[in-house]
Amino acid sequence: MKKLLGILVIAAAMTACNNSADSAAGTVDSATKAAADTVKATLDTVAKKVDSTAHAVVDSAKSKINAAKDSVKKAIKK
C-alpha cells in the first residue's frame, strides 16, 4: 500500500509539473506576442511622426525656394 501511495504521489507531482510547464510556455508566448505588438505600435507611431516631420520640412523648404524665386524674379525685372 505504501508503494502505491508513493507512486501516486510521484505521478501527481509529475503531472502538476507538466501542466505548469505548459502554462508557462503559454505565458511566454503571450508575453512575446504582447512585446511584438508593443514594438509594432511604437514603430507605427515613430513612422507617423517622421512622416509628418518630413512633410513639414519639405513644405518649409518649398516655401523658402518659392520666396527665393520670387525675389530673383523681382531683382531681374528691376
mmCIF file of the N, C-alpha and C atoms, coordinates in Angstrom:
data_MODEL
# 
_entry.id   MODEL 
# 
loop_
_atom_site.group_PDB 
_atom_site.id 
_atom_site.type_symbol 
_atom_site.label_atom_id 
_atom_site.label_alt_id 
_atom_site.label_comp_id 
_atom_site.label_asym_id 
_atom_site.label_entity_id 
_atom_site.label_seq_id 
_atom_site.pdbx_PDB_ins_code 
_atom_site.Cartn_x 
_atom_site.Cartn_y 
_atom_site.Cartn_z 
_atom_site.occupancy 
_atom_site.B_iso_or_equiv 
_atom_site.pdbx_formal_charge 
_atom_site.auth_seq_id 
_atom_site.auth_comp_id 
_atom_site.auth_asym_id 
_atom_site.auth_atom_id 
_atom_site.pdbx_PDB_model_num 
ATOM 1   N N  . MET A 1 1  ? 0.823  -1.187 0.000   1.00 0.00 ? 1  MET A N  1 
ATOM 2   C CA . MET A 1 1  ? 0.000  0.000  0.000   1.00 0.00 ? 1  MET A CA 1 
ATOM 3   C C  . MET A 1 1  ? 0.869  1.253  0.000   1.00 0.00 ? 1  MET A C  1 
ATOM 4   N N  . LYS A 1 2  ? 1.991  1.231  0.736   1.00 0.00 ? 2  LYS A N  1 
ATOM 5   C CA . LYS A 1 2  ? 2.876  2.381  0.783   1.00 0.00 ? 2  LYS A CA 1 
ATOM 6   C C  . LYS A 1 2  ? 3.483  2.644  -0.586  1.00 0.00 ? 2  LYS A C  1 
ATOM 7   N N  . LYS A 1 3  ? 3.811  1.572  -1.307  1.00 0.00 ? 3  LYS A N  1 
ATOM 8   C CA . LYS A 1 3  ? 4.387  1.729  -2.640  1.00 0.00 ? 3  LYS A CA 1 
ATOM 9   C C  . LYS A 1 3  ? 3.373  2.373  -3.587  1.00 0.00 ? 3  LYS A C  1 
ATOM 10  N N  . LEU A 1 4  ? 2.124  1.961  -3.487  1.00 0.00 ? 4  LEU A N  1 
ATOM 11  C CA . LEU A 1 4  ? 1.077  2.517  -4.332  1.00 0.00 ? 4  LEU A CA 1 
ATOM 12  C C  . LEU A 1 4  ? 0.890  4.012  -4.051  1.00 0.00 ? 4  LEU A C  1 
ATOM 13  N N  . LEU A 1 5  ? 0.869  4.380  -2.773  1.00 0.00 ? 5  LEU A N  1 
ATOM 14  C CA . LEU A 1 5  ? 0.732  5.787  -2.419  1.00 0.00 ? 5  LEU A CA 1 
ATOM 15  C C  . LEU A 1 5  ? 1.939  6.587  -2.903  1.00 0.00 ? 5  LEU A C  1 
ATOM 16  N N  . GLY A 1 6  ? 3.123  6.018  -2.783  1.00 0.00 ? 6  GLY A N  1 
ATOM 17  C CA . GLY A 1 6  ? 4.339  6.685  -3.253  1.00 0.00 ? 6  GLY A CA 1 
ATOM 18  C C  . GLY A 1 6  ? 4.295  6.915  -4.756  1.00 0.00 ? 6  GLY A C  1 
ATOM 19  N N  . ILE A 1 7  ? 3.851  5.908  -5.494  1.00 0.00 ? 7  ILE A N  1 
ATOM 20  C CA . ILE A 1 7  ? 3.746  6.041  -6.955  1.00 0.00 ? 7  ILE A CA 1 
ATOM 21  C C  . ILE A 1 7  ? 2.711  7.097  -7.325  1.00 0.00 ? 7  ILE A C  1 
ATOM 22  N N  . LEU A 1 8  ? 1.594  7.109  -6.613  1.00 0.00 ? 8  LEU A N  1 
ATOM 23  C CA . LEU A 1 8  ? 0.555  8.103  -6.884  1.00 0.00 ? 8  LEU A CA 1 
ATOM 24  C C  . LEU A 1 8  ? 1.049  9.528  -6.598  1.00 0.00 ? 8  LEU A C  1 
ATOM 25  N N  . VAL A 1 9  ? 1.817  9.685  -5.518  1.00 0.00 ? 9  VAL A N  1 
ATOM 26  C CA . VAL A 1 9  ? 2.361  11.000 -5.188  1.00 0.00 ? 9  VAL A CA 1 
ATOM 27  C C  . VAL A 1 9  ? 3.326  11.463 -6.278  1.00 0.00 ? 9  VAL A C  1 
ATOM 28  N N  . ILE A 1 10 ? 4.195  10.558 -6.706  1.00 0.00 ? 10 ILE A N  1 
ATOM 29  C CA . ILE A 1 10 ? 5.161  10.909 -7.760  1.00 0.00 ? 10 ILE A CA 1 
ATOM 30  C C  . ILE A 1 10 ? 4.444  11.225 -9.065  1.00 0.00 ? 10 ILE A C  1 
ATOM 31  N N  . ALA A 1 11 ? 3.438  10.420 -9.406  1.00 0.00 ? 11 ALA A N  1 
ATOM 32  C CA . ALA A 1 11 ? 2.673  10.668 -10.634 1.00 0.00 ? 11 ALA A CA 1 
ATOM 33  C C  . ALA A 1 11 ? 1.940  12.008 -10.559 1.00 0.00 ? 11 ALA A C  1 
ATOM 34  N N  . ALA A 1 12 ? 1.381  12.323 -9.401  1.00 0.00 ? 12 ALA A N  1 
ATOM 35  C CA . ALA A 1 12 ? 0.678  13.603 -9.242  1.00 0.00 ? 12 ALA A CA 1 
ATOM 36  C C  . ALA A 1 12 ? 1.656  14.771 -9.364  1.00 0.00 ? 12 ALA A C  1 
ATOM 37  N N  . ALA A 1 13 ? 2.851  14.608 -8.782  1.00 0.00 ? 13 ALA A N  1 
ATOM 38  C CA . ALA A 1 13 ? 3.854  15.672 -8.867  1.00 0.00 ? 13 ALA A CA 1 
ATOM 39  C C  . ALA A 1 13 ? 4.315  15.871 -10.310 1.00 0.00 ? 13 ALA A C  1 
ATOM 40  N N  . MET A 1 14 ? 4.523  14.785 -11.025 1.00 0.00 ? 14 MET A N  1 
ATOM 41  C CA . MET A 1 14 ? 4.949  14.892 -12.425 1.00 0.00 ? 14 MET A CA 1 
ATOM 42  C C  . MET A 1 14 ? 3.853  15.525 -13.279 1.00 0.00 ? 14 MET A C  1 
ATOM 43  N N  . THR A 1 15 ? 2.624  15.174 -13.014 1.00 0.00 ? 15 THR A N  1 
ATOM 44  C CA . THR A 1 15 ? 1.513  15.758 -13.764 1.00 0.00 ? 15 THR A CA 1 
ATOM 45  C C  . THR A 1 15 ? 1.403  17.251 -13.471 1.00 0.00 ? 15 THR A C  1 
ATOM 46  N N  . ALA A 1 16 ? 1.545  17.621 -12.225 1.00 0.00 ? 16 ALA A N  1 
ATOM 47  C CA . ALA A 1 16 ? 1.480  19.036 -11.854 1.00 0.00 ? 16 ALA A CA 1 
ATOM 48  C C  . ALA A 1 16 ? 2.625  19.808 -12.497 1.00 0.00 ? 16 ALA A C  1 
ATOM 49  N N  . CYS A 1 17 ? 3.799  19.246 -12.506 1.00 0.00 ? 17 CYS A N  1 
ATOM 50  C CA . CYS A 1 17 ? 4.941  19.914 -13.125 1.00 0.00 ? 17 CYS A CA 1 
ATOM 51  C C  . CYS A 1 17 ? 4.741  20.040 -14.626 1.00 0.00 ? 17 CYS A C  1 
ATOM 52  N N  . ASN A 1 18 ? 4.202  19.021 -15.233 1.00 0.00 ? 18 ASN A N  1 
ATOM 53  C CA . ASN A 1 18 ? 3.967  19.050 -16.675 1.00 0.00 ? 18 ASN A CA 1 
ATOM 54  C C  . ASN A 1 18 ? 2.934  20.115 -17.026 1.00 0.00 ? 18 ASN A C  1 
ATOM 55  N N  . ASN A 1 19 ? 1.877  20.241 -16.264 1.00 0.00 ? 19 ASN A N  1 
ATOM 56  C CA . ASN A 1 19 ? 0.846  21.235 -16.554 1.00 0.00 ? 19 ASN A CA 1 
ATOM 57  C C  . ASN A 1 19 ? 1.373  22.644 -16.368 1.00 0.00 ? 19 ASN A C  1 
ATOM 58  N N  . SER A 1 20 ? 2.174  22.878 -15.350 1.00 0.00 ? 20 SER A N  1 
ATOM 59  C CA . SER A 1 20 ? 2.701  24.217 -15.131 1.00 0.00 ? 20 SER A CA 1 
ATOM 60  C C  . SER A 1 20 ? 3.681  24.603 -16.228 1.00 0.00 ? 20 SER A C  1 
ATOM 61  N N  . ALA A 1 21 ? 4.384  23.643 -16.788 1.00 0.00 ? 21 ALA A N  1 
ATOM 62  C CA . ALA A 1 21 ? 5.295  23.943 -17.883 1.00 0.00 ? 21 ALA A CA 1 
ATOM 63  C C  . ALA A 1 21 ? 4.512  24.391 -19.102 1.00 0.00 ? 21 ALA A C  1 
ATOM 64  N N  . ASP A 1 22 ? 3.374  23.775 -19.355 1.00 0.00 ? 22 ASP A N  1 
ATOM 65  C CA . ASP A 1 22 ? 2.550  24.184 -20.479 1.00 0.00 ? 22 ASP A CA 1 
ATOM 66  C C  . ASP A 1 22 ? 2.024  25.592 -20.280 1.00 0.00 ? 22 ASP A C  1 
ATOM 67  N N  . SER A 1 23 ? 1.570  25.904 -19.101 1.00 0.00 ? 23 SER A N  1 
ATOM 68  C CA . SER A 1 23 ? 1.044  27.242 -18.873 1.00 0.00 ? 23 SER A CA 1 
ATOM 69  C C  . SER A 1 23 ? 2.163  28.278 -18.898 1.00 0.00 ? 23 SER A C  1 
ATOM 70  N N  . ALA A 1 24 ? 3.358  27.902 -18.482 1.00 0.00 ? 24 ALA A N  1 
ATOM 71  C CA . ALA A 1 24 ? 4.483  28.834 -18.558 1.00 0.00 ? 24 ALA A CA 1 
ATOM 72  C C  . ALA A 1 24 ? 4.832  29.107 -20.012 1.00 0.00 ? 24 ALA A C  1 
ATOM 73  N N  . ALA A 1 25 ? 4.764  28.069 -20.839 1.00 0.00 ? 25 ALA A N  1 
ATOM 74  C CA . ALA A 1 25 ? 5.030  28.269 -22.260 1.00 0.00 ? 25 ALA A CA 1 
ATOM 75  C C  . ALA A 1 25 ? 3.963  29.166 -22.867 1.00 0.00 ? 25 ALA A C  1 
ATOM 76  N N  . GLY A 1 26 ? 2.731  28.990 -22.451 1.00 0.00 ? 26 GLY A N  1 
ATOM 77  C CA . GLY A 1 26 ? 1.657  29.858 -22.927 1.00 0.00 ? 26 GLY A CA 1 
ATOM 78  C C  . GLY A 1 26 ? 1.860  31.283 -22.466 1.00 0.00 ? 26 GLY A C  1 
ATOM 79  N N  . THR A 1 27 ? 2.341  31.449 -21.259 1.00 0.00 ? 27 THR A N  1 
ATOM 80  C CA . THR A 1 27 ? 2.617  32.778 -20.736 1.00 0.00 ? 27 THR A CA 1 
ATOM 81  C C  . THR A 1 27 ? 3.736  33.442 -21.521 1.00 0.00 ? 27 THR A C  1 
ATOM 82  N N  . VAL A 1 28 ? 4.760  32.671 -21.835 1.00 0.00 ? 28 VAL A N  1 
ATOM 83  C CA . VAL A 1 28 ? 5.871  33.201 -22.622 1.00 0.00 ? 28 VAL A CA 1 
ATOM 84  C C  . VAL A 1 28 ? 5.386  33.588 -24.017 1.00 0.00 ? 28 VAL A C  1 
ATOM 85  N N  . ASP A 1 29 ? 4.543  32.745 -24.619 1.00 0.00 ? 29 ASP A N  1 
ATOM 86  C CA . ASP A 1 29 ? 4.009  33.058 -25.943 1.00 0.00 ? 29 ASP A CA 1 
ATOM 87  C C  . ASP A 1 29 ? 3.185  34.333 -25.913 1.00 0.00 ? 29 ASP A C  1 
ATOM 88  N N  . SER A 1 30 ? 2.334  34.469 -24.908 1.00 0.00 ? 30 SER A N  1 
ATOM 89  C CA . SER A 1 30 ? 1.505  35.671 -24.832 1.00 0.00 ? 30 SER A CA 1 
ATOM 90  C C  . SER A 1 30 ? 2.348  36.902 -24.525 1.00 0.00 ? 30 SER A C  1 
ATOM 91  N N  . ALA A 1 31 ? 3.377  36.739 -23.712 1.00 0.00 ? 31 ALA A N  1 
ATOM 92  C CA . ALA A 1 31 ? 4.267  37.864 -23.421 1.00 0.00 ? 31 ALA A CA 1 
ATOM 93  C C  . ALA A 1 31 ? 5.039  38.270 -24.671 1.00 0.00 ? 31 ALA A C  1 
ATOM 94  N N  . THR A 1 32 ? 5.469  37.290 -25.444 1.00 0.00 ? 32 THR A N  1 
ATOM 95  C CA . THR A 1 32 ? 6.184  37.569 -26.688 1.00 0.00 ? 32 THR A CA 1 
ATOM 96  C C  . THR A 1 32 ? 5.277  38.301 -27.671 1.00 0.00 ? 32 THR A C  1 
ATOM 97  N N  . LYS A 1 33 ? 4.035  37.843 -27.765 1.00 0.00 ? 33 LYS A N  1 
ATOM 98  C CA . LYS A 1 33 ? 3.080  38.490 -28.665 1.00 0.00 ? 33 LYS A CA 1 
ATOM 99  C C  . LYS A 1 33 ? 2.802  39.913 -28.217 1.00 0.00 ? 33 LYS A C  1 
ATOM 100 N N  . ALA A 1 34 ? 2.661  40.107 -26.921 1.00 0.00 ? 34 ALA A N  1 
ATOM 101 C CA . ALA A 1 34 ? 2.414  41.449 -26.397 1.00 0.00 ? 34 ALA A CA 1 
ATOM 102 C C  . ALA A 1 34 ? 3.600  42.364 -26.681 1.00 0.00 ? 34 ALA A C  1 
ATOM 103 N N  . ALA A 1 35 ? 4.805  41.845 -26.506 1.00 0.00 ? 35 ALA A N  1 
ATOM 104 C CA . ALA A 1 35 ? 6.004  42.641 -26.789 1.00 0.00 ? 35 ALA A CA 1 
ATOM 105 C C  . ALA A 1 35 ? 6.086  42.989 -28.269 1.00 0.00 ? 35 ALA A C  1 
ATOM 106 N N  . ALA A 1 36 ? 5.771  42.031 -29.118 1.00 0.00 ? 36 ALA A N  1 
ATOM 107 C CA . ALA A 1 36 ? 5.794  42.284 -30.561 1.00 0.00 ? 36 ALA A CA 1 
ATOM 108 C C  . ALA A 1 36 ? 4.751  43.329 -30.945 1.00 0.00 ? 36 ALA A C  1 
ATOM 109 N N  . ASP A 1 37 ? 3.567  43.250 -30.350 1.00 0.00 ? 37 ASP A N  1 
ATOM 110 C CA . ASP A 1 37 ? 2.528  44.241 -30.624 1.00 0.00 ? 37 ASP A CA 1 
ATOM 111 C C  . ASP A 1 37 ? 2.954  45.626 -30.165 1.00 0.00 ? 37 ASP A C  1 
ATOM 112 N N  . THR A 1 38 ? 3.606  45.696 -29.014 1.00 0.00 ? 38 THR A N  1 
ATOM 113 C CA . THR A 1 38 ? 4.078  46.982 -28.495 1.00 0.00 ? 38 THR A CA 1 
ATOM 114 C C  . THR A 1 38 ? 5.138  47.573 -29.410 1.00 0.00 ? 38 THR A C  1 
ATOM 115 N N  . VAL A 1 39 ? 6.059  46.743 -29.872 1.00 0.00 ? 39 VAL A N  1 
ATOM 116 C CA . VAL A 1 39 ? 7.107  47.221 -30.784 1.00 0.00 ? 39 VAL A CA 1 
ATOM 117 C C  . VAL A 1 39 ? 6.491  47.713 -32.085 1.00 0.00 ? 39 VAL A C  1 
ATOM 118 N N  . LYS A 1 40 ? 5.513  46.951 -32.602 1.00 0.00 ? 40 LYS A N  1 
ATOM 119 C CA . LYS A 1 40 ? 4.864  47.349 -33.852 1.00 0.00 ? 40 LYS A CA 1 
ATOM 120 C C  . LYS A 1 40 ? 4.141  48.687 -33.682 1.00 0.00 ? 40 LYS A C  1 
ATOM 121 N N  . ALA A 1 41 ? 3.435  48.843 -32.575 1.00 0.00 ? 41 ALA A N  1 
ATOM 122 C CA . ALA A 1 41 ? 2.720  50.092 -32.326 1.00 0.00 ? 41 ALA A CA 1 
ATOM 123 C C  . ALA A 1 41 ? 3.693  51.255 -32.193 1.00 0.00 ? 41 ALA A C  1 
ATOM 124 N N  . THR A 1 42 ? 4.816  51.020 -31.525 1.00 0.00 ? 42 THR A N  1 
ATOM 125 C CA . THR A 1 42 ? 5.829  52.063 -31.367 1.00 0.00 ? 42 THR A CA 1 
ATOM 126 C C  . THR A 1 42 ? 6.420  52.449 -32.721 1.00 0.00 ? 42 THR A C  1 
ATOM 127 N N  . LEU A 1 43 ? 6.721  51.459 -33.536 1.00 0.00 ? 43 LEU A N  1 
ATOM 128 C CA . LEU A 1 43 ? 7.279  51.741 -34.854 1.00 0.00 ? 43 LEU A CA 1 
ATOM 129 C C  . LEU A 1 43 ? 6.284  52.502 -35.720 1.00 0.00 ? 43 LEU A C  1 
ATOM 130 N N  . ASP A 1 44 ? 5.008  52.141 -35.642 1.00 0.00 ? 44 ASP A N  1 
ATOM 131 C CA . ASP A 1 44 ? 3.984  52.855 -36.401 1.00 0.00 ? 44 ASP A CA 1 
ATOM 132 C C  . ASP A 1 44 ? 3.907  54.313 -35.961 1.00 0.00 ? 44 ASP A C  1 
ATOM 133 N N  . THR A 1 45 ? 3.953  54.535 -34.664 1.00 0.00 ? 45 THR A N  1 
ATOM 134 C CA . THR A 1 45 ? 3.892  55.894 -34.136 1.00 0.00 ? 45 THR A CA 1 
ATOM 135 C C  . THR A 1 45 ? 5.108  56.697 -34.583 1.00 0.00 ? 45 THR A C  1 
ATOM 136 N N  . VAL A 1 46 ? 6.279  56.096 -34.493 1.00 0.00 ? 46 VAL A N  1 
ATOM 137 C CA . VAL A 1 46 ? 7.510  56.784 -34.909 1.00 0.00 ? 46 VAL A CA 1 
ATOM 138 C C  . VAL A 1 46 ? 7.464  57.076 -36.403 1.00 0.00 ? 46 VAL A C  1 
ATOM 139 N N  . ALA A 1 47 ? 6.982  56.121 -37.188 1.00 0.00 ? 47 ALA A N  1 
ATOM 140 C CA . ALA A 1 47 ? 6.901  56.331 -38.633 1.00 0.00 ? 47 ALA A CA 1 
ATOM 141 C C  . ALA A 1 47 ? 5.963  57.486 -38.962 1.00 0.00 ? 47 ALA A C  1 
ATOM 142 N N  . LYS A 1 48 ? 4.851  57.589 -38.252 1.00 0.00 ? 48 LYS A N  1 
ATOM 143 C CA . LYS A 1 48 ? 3.922  58.692 -38.487 1.00 0.00 ? 48 LYS A CA 1 
ATOM 144 C C  . LYS A 1 48 ? 4.558  60.021 -38.122 1.00 0.00 ? 48 LYS A C  1 
ATOM 145 N N  . LYS A 1 49 ? 5.288  60.049 -37.001 1.00 0.00 ? 49 LYS A N  1 
ATOM 146 C CA . LYS A 1 49 ? 5.945  61.294 -36.585 1.00 0.00 ? 49 LYS A CA 1 
ATOM 147 C C  . LYS A 1 49 ? 7.026  61.698 -37.582 1.00 0.00 ? 49 LYS A C  1 
ATOM 148 N N  . VAL A 1 50 ? 7.809  60.738 -38.053 1.00 0.00 ? 50 VAL A N  1 
ATOM 149 C CA . VAL A 1 50 ? 8.857  61.029 -39.028 1.00 0.00 ? 50 VAL A CA 1 
ATOM 150 C C  . VAL A 1 50 ? 8.222  61.516 -40.323 1.00 0.00 ? 50 VAL A C  1 
ATOM 151 N N  . ASP A 1 51 ? 7.137  60.875 -40.731 1.00 0.00 ? 51 ASP A N  1 
ATOM 152 C CA . ASP A 1 51 ? 6.456  61.262 -41.959 1.00 0.00 ? 51 ASP A CA 1 
ATOM 153 C C  . ASP A 1 51 ? 5.925  62.687 -41.865 1.00 0.00 ? 51 ASP A C  1 
ATOM 154 N N  . SER A 1 52 ? 5.275  63.001 -40.744 1.00 0.00 ? 52 SER A N  1 
ATOM 155 C CA . SER A 1 52 ? 4.735  64.362 -40.592 1.00 0.00 ? 52 SER A CA 1 
ATOM 156 C C  . SER A 1 52 ? 5.851  65.390 -40.495 1.00 0.00 ? 52 SER A C  1 
ATOM 157 N N  . THR A 1 53 ? 6.942  65.043 -39.843 1.00 0.00 ? 53 THR A N  1 
ATOM 158 C CA . THR A 1 53 ? 8.083  65.957 -39.748 1.00 0.00 ? 53 THR A CA 1 
ATOM 159 C C  . THR A 1 53 ? 8.720  66.163 -41.119 1.00 0.00 ? 53 THR A C  1 
ATOM 160 N N  . ALA A 1 54 ? 8.838  65.096 -41.879 1.00 0.00 ? 54 ALA A N  1 
ATOM 161 C CA . ALA A 1 54 ? 9.416  65.204 -43.219 1.00 0.00 ? 54 ALA A CA 1 
ATOM 162 C C  . ALA A 1 54 ? 8.542  66.084 -44.106 1.00 0.00 ? 54 ALA A C  1 
ATOM 163 N N  . HIS A 1 55 ? 7.222  65.915 -44.008 1.00 0.00 ? 55 HIS A N  1 
ATOM 164 C CA . HIS A 1 55 ? 6.328  66.758 -44.794 1.00 0.00 ? 55 HIS A CA 1 
ATOM 165 C C  . HIS A 1 55 ? 6.471  68.224 -44.394 1.00 0.00 ? 55 HIS A C  1 
ATOM 166 N N  . ALA A 1 56 ? 6.604  68.477 -43.114 1.00 0.00 ? 56 ALA A N  1 
ATOM 167 C CA . ALA A 1 56 ? 6.766  69.854 -42.644 1.00 0.00 ? 56 ALA A CA 1 
ATOM 168 C C  . ALA A 1 56 ? 8.065  70.458 -43.164 1.00 0.00 ? 56 ALA A C  1 
ATOM 169 N N  . VAL A 1 57 ? 9.133  69.680 -43.159 1.00 0.00 ? 57 VAL A N  1 
ATOM 170 C CA . VAL A 1 57 ? 10.430 70.169 -43.654 1.00 0.00 ? 57 VAL A CA 1 
ATOM 171 C C  . VAL A 1 57 ? 10.355 70.441 -45.150 1.00 0.00 ? 57 VAL A C  1 
ATOM 172 N N  . VAL A 1 58 ? 9.735  69.533 -45.887 1.00 0.00 ? 58 VAL A N  1 
ATOM 173 C CA . VAL A 1 58 ? 9.622  69.712 -47.337 1.00 0.00 ? 58 VAL A CA 1 
ATOM 174 C C  . VAL A 1 58 ? 8.763  70.936 -47.648 1.00 0.00 ? 58 VAL A C  1 
ATOM 175 N N  . ASP A 1 59 ? 7.654  71.081 -46.939 1.00 0.00 ? 59 ASP A N  1 
ATOM 176 C CA . ASP A 1 59 ? 6.797  72.250 -47.170 1.00 0.00 ? 59 ASP A CA 1 
ATOM 177 C C  . ASP A 1 59 ? 7.538  73.545 -46.850 1.00 0.00 ? 59 ASP A C  1 
ATOM 178 N N  . SER A 1 60 ? 8.287  73.554 -45.788 1.00 0.00 ? 60 SER A N  1 
ATOM 179 C CA . SER A 1 60 ? 9.072  74.733 -45.410 1.00 0.00 ? 60 SER A CA 1 
ATOM 180 C C  . SER A 1 60 ? 10.120 75.035 -46.468 1.00 0.00 ? 60 SER A C  1 
ATOM 181 N N  . ALA A 1 61 ? 10.788 73.995 -46.949 1.00 0.00 ? 61 ALA A N  1 
ATOM 182 C CA . ALA A 1 61 ? 11.811 74.189 -47.976 1.00 0.00 ? 61 ALA A CA 1 
ATOM 183 C C  . ALA A 1 61 ? 11.174 74.706 -49.266 1.00 0.00 ? 61 ALA A C  1 
ATOM 184 N N  . LYS A 1 62 ? 10.018 74.168 -49.631 1.00 0.00 ? 62 LYS A N  1 
ATOM 185 C CA . LYS A 1 62 ? 9.334  74.639 -50.840 1.00 0.00 ? 62 LYS A CA 1 
ATOM 186 C C  . LYS A 1 62 ? 8.956  76.107 -50.724 1.00 0.00 ? 62 LYS A C  1 
ATOM 187 N N  . SER A 1 63 ? 8.452  76.492 -49.561 1.00 0.00 ? 63 SER A N  1 
ATOM 188 C CA . SER A 1 63 ? 8.057  77.890 -49.398 1.00 0.00 ? 63 SER A CA 1 
ATOM 189 C C  . SER A 1 63 ? 9.271  78.816 -49.455 1.00 0.00 ? 63 SER A C  1 
ATOM 190 N N  . LYS A 1 64 ? 10.391 78.389 -48.900 1.00 0.00 ? 64 LYS A N  1 
ATOM 191 C CA . LYS A 1 64 ? 11.605 79.211 -48.961 1.00 0.00 ? 64 LYS A CA 1 
ATOM 192 C C  . LYS A 1 64 ? 12.147 79.291 -50.387 1.00 0.00 ? 64 LYS A C  1 
ATOM 193 N N  . ILE A 1 65 ? 12.080 78.191 -51.118 1.00 0.00 ? 65 ILE A N  1 
ATOM 194 C CA . ILE A 1 65 ? 12.542 78.194 -52.512 1.00 0.00 ? 65 ILE A CA 1 
ATOM 195 C C  . ILE A 1 65 ? 11.646 79.101 -53.353 1.00 0.00 ? 65 ILE A C  1 
ATOM 196 N N  . ASN A 1 66 ? 10.340 79.000 -53.121 1.00 0.00 ? 66 ASN A N  1 
ATOM 197 C CA . ASN A 1 66 ? 9.425  79.864 -53.869 1.00 0.00 ? 66 ASN A CA 1 
ATOM 198 C C  . ASN A 1 66 ? 9.655  81.333 -53.531 1.00 0.00 ? 66 ASN A C  1 
ATOM 199 N N  . ALA A 1 67 ? 9.919  81.629 -52.282 1.00 0.00 ? 67 ALA A N  1 
ATOM 200 C CA . ALA A 1 67 ? 10.217 83.004 -51.888 1.00 0.00 ? 67 ALA A CA 1 
ATOM 201 C C  . ALA A 1 67 ? 11.507 83.482 -52.553 1.00 0.00 ? 67 ALA A C  1 
ATOM 202 N N  . ALA A 1 68 ? 12.503 82.606 -52.623 1.00 0.00 ? 68 ALA A N  1 
ATOM 203 C CA . ALA A 1 68 ? 13.764 82.962 -53.270 1.00 0.00 ? 68 ALA A CA 1 
ATOM 204 C C  . ALA A 1 68 ? 13.545 83.188 -54.772 1.00 0.00 ? 68 ALA A C  1 
ATOM 205 N N  . LYS A 1 69 ? 12.720 82.357 -55.406 1.00 0.00 ? 69 LYS A N  1 
ATOM 206 C CA . LYS A 1 69 ? 12.408 82.531 -56.831 1.00 0.00 ? 69 LYS A CA 1 
ATOM 207 C C  . LYS A 1 69 ? 11.748 83.880 -57.068 1.00 0.00 ? 69 LYS A C  1 
ATOM 208 N N  . ASP A 1 70 ? 10.798 84.216 -56.196 1.00 0.00 ? 70 ASP A N  1 
ATOM 209 C CA . ASP A 1 70 ? 10.107 85.491 -56.338 1.00 0.00 ? 70 ASP A CA 1 
ATOM 210 C C  . ASP A 1 70 ? 11.084 86.659 -56.185 1.00 0.00 ? 70 ASP A C  1 
ATOM 211 N N  . SER A 1 71 ? 11.986 86.547 -55.244 1.00 0.00 ? 71 SER A N  1 
ATOM 212 C CA . SER A 1 71 ? 12.980 87.601 -55.038 1.00 0.00 ? 71 SER A CA 1 
ATOM 213 C C  . SER A 1 71 ? 13.880 87.752 -56.260 1.00 0.00 ? 71 SER A C  1 
ATOM 214 N N  . VAL A 1 72 ? 14.294 86.613 -56.818 1.00 0.00 ? 72 VAL A N  1 
ATOM 215 C CA . VAL A 1 72 ? 15.150 86.653 -58.016 1.00 0.00 ? 72 VAL A CA 1 
ATOM 216 C C  . VAL A 1 72 ? 14.390 87.253 -59.183 1.00 0.00 ? 72 VAL A C  1 
ATOM 217 N N  . LYS A 1 73 ? 13.130 86.880 -59.363 1.00 0.00 ? 73 LYS A N  1 
ATOM 218 C CA . LYS A 1 73 ? 12.326 87.427 -60.455 1.00 0.00 ? 73 LYS A CA 1 
ATOM 219 C C  . LYS A 1 73 ? 12.164 88.939 -60.317 1.00 0.00 ? 73 LYS A C  1 
ATOM 220 N N  . LYS A 1 74 ? 11.938 89.391 -59.078 1.00 0.00 ? 74 LYS A N  1 
ATOM 221 C CA . LYS A 1 74 ? 11.802 90.836 -58.844 1.00 0.00 ? 74 LYS A CA 1 
ATOM 222 C C  . LYS A 1 74 ? 13.104 91.553 -59.126 1.00 0.00 ? 74 LYS A C  1 
ATOM 223 N N  . ALA A 1 75 ? 14.230 90.943 -58.757 1.00 0.00 ? 75 ALA A N  1 
ATOM 224 C CA . ALA A 1 75 ? 15.525 91.561 -58.999 1.00 0.00 ? 75 ALA A CA 1 
ATOM 225 C C  . ALA A 1 75 ? 15.836 91.628 -60.484 1.00 0.00 ? 75 ALA A C  1 
ATOM 226 N N  . ILE A 1 76 ? 15.421 90.627 -61.230 1.00 0.00 ? 76 ILE A N  1 
ATOM 227 C CA . ILE A 1 76 ? 15.675 90.593 -62.673 1.00 0.00 ? 76 ILE A CA 1 
ATOM 228 C C  . ILE A 1 76 ? 14.825 91.669 -63.358 1.00 0.00 ? 76 ILE A C  1 
ATOM 229 N N  . LYS A 1 77 ? 13.608 91.864 -62.916 1.00 0.00 ? 77 LYS A N  1 
ATOM 230 C CA . LYS A 1 77 ? 12.724 92.840 -63.533 1.00 0.00 ? 77 LYS A CA 1 
ATOM 231 C C  . LYS A 1 77 ? 13.218 94.281 -63.304 1.00 0.00 ? 77 LYS A C  1 
ATOM 232 N N  . LYS A 1 78 ? 13.937 94.535 -62.260 1.00 0.00 ? 78 LYS A N  1 
ATOM 233 C CA . LYS A 1 78 ? 14.427 95.890 -61.976 1.00 0.00 ? 78 LYS A CA 1 
ATOM 234 C C  . LYS A 1 78 ? 15.532 96.174 -62.891 1.00 0.00 ? 78 LYS A C  1 
# 
